[in-house]
Amino acid sequence: MSIEASVEEMNVATLGYHMQQFGEILQPIIPITATPQSRPAKPTSTISTLHTHLEKIKFVGWGNPRQKWENWVKTMKAAHSPGWKRAGIYDAIINSTLKIPQNKNLIFWFAEKWSPKTNTFILPWGEITITLEDMMVLGGLSVLGGPVTSHVEIPQDCEALSQLKEAYKKLIASPSKKARFNAWMNEFMENQNVLEHEAFLALWLSKNLFPSVRDTVMPETFNLAILLARGQKMALAPAVLATLYRDLHFLQNTILDLQQGKSERVLQEVFSPMYYMQVWVLERFPHVRPYGVGNIRDDETRLARWANHVNKSTDYATLESGTCRKQFVWRPYVKDHTIYKEYATIEKINNDELESFARCVRVSVLVGLDISQQYFPHRVSKQFGYNQDIPAEDLNIESNDDWNEYIYLPQRKYRGHMSVRYKEWWKSEPIANQDLRVPLPPKMKRRKRLRD
């Protein structure tokens, strides 16, 4: 089970005392009789001394929409918005027209706190992380549907795939030897091409969700684009979150290299849509938000709240003071979910919203186009409204197909508590000289890019 009821001695921070409390805790946790492993080590804060080197890193996957792309989105929206909504990509495509001002200081400060072992940020007061719920609400991406590694099967779709490949071959035979975004748009945009929609989605996936080569349409997205064009829902949220985890690992490794004087090994480019990570910070820490951020209009996506706002000047000292535990917003999205009530409930998982939430709170493997990452929501239970106990590290990650039939939903306004033993565990000193470096994950094997 991913959630378990228990009676634990909880530290109720707002009241300042301990109490026996019945509550729900995300599993797996260590048994009461077991000796917990050492807690994650807190990184040494040296980020301010590395700024000159880090500033050179380019965020290739950062959304920077051009007018031509916005026009194409407008045209495709008029023709295909019902299909986008069926596939669960409507909001995500609209998000691709937004410009989020970049705050590199914020990203580097949090990257230094990243633990690739737990896929969480290690702050002095606890662990927090970007979750599937964040990707669902901020990214407008689905946690449900087929894996992004799915392939087309029916003859009509196979023919569409063949034609996209031919267009790709034509462009890579050009002097640039790449399928540049602009050239791809010129090939398909408003040319009455029967594959315009599929080509549009391939560009969107290559530019906004899974960029891996600068300004280039990637053929690895073609199968996925065709399936989405047919209105099929695909699990994009886990795939994009996996790329964010991977690139936070790359950034953390670069920071460790710089701390050891290895400036020649500085990362040159980051490809994942790292603006999702920046917006996650702004949602969670009000004191580092840009000035003038208002409420969301009914016709806007959640991400639109953060578009076109000039970032507050956030030097590293400001980030230190603005990211303390008291400033953290544990549950910023409760108003976005209709599943939460004014009281706790146990619900049968019988609709997409409940099944989506169930996937958000279960330990699993995030499957991307060419990578996989482990997902540990039990380490950040309070972000979902549950109580926090010491998380287990020896995990048996079960298949995502075997879900519990019912789920416990905390009340809308409930802010979970820490167990007393968790608080004591977090106060304990970690193992001395704990190695913060973790080997980078290997890429998953891909099929050959083009198959005749």
Secondary structure, DSSP 8 states (H G I E B T S, - for coil): --EEEEEEEEEETTTTEEEEEEEEEES-B--TTS------------GGGGHHHHTT-EETTS----HHHHHHHHHHHHHHHHHHHHHT-HHHHHHTT------HHHHHHHHHTEETTTTEEEETTEEE---HHHHHHHH---SSSB-TT----SHHHHHHHHHHHHHHHHHHTSTT-S-BHHHHHHHHTTTT-TTHHHHHHHHHIIIII---STTB--GGGHHHHHHHHTT--B-HHHHHHHHHHHHHHHHHHHHHHHHTT-GGG---EE-S-THHHHHHHHHH-GGG--TT-----TTS-GGGGGTT-------HHHHHHHTSGGG--S-TTGGG-TT--SS-EEEE--SHHHHHHHHHTS-EEEE-SS-EEEE-GGGGGGGGT-BB--B-SS-----TT---SEEEE--TT----EEHHHHHHHHS---TT---------------S---
